[in-house]
């Protein structure tokens, strides 16, 4: 079974056994998470969500992504060089059941 779910303002295409990285959720490792906002299940499309359908997943890990560097630079202007870094927190989830 295939489904499209909405988590944290983003949409994810999932199948049973797939792993997804979502924005950090308030849960611990090993917890079971249910997603009620299912937009599509196989060929059925919701308006906007399907009723009576949930996607269940197990939390594998909470962590932070690899650091990205943000570098602002203006040519011929030495005073405005700016370097910043950012690490986005995430939750890794394995989809166990769709239905």
Secondary structure, 3 states (H helix, E strand, C coil): CEEEEEECCEEEEEECCCEEEEECCCCCCCCEEEECCEEEECCEECCCCCCCCCEEEEEEEEEECCCEEEEECCCCCHHHCEEEEECCEEEEEEEEEEC
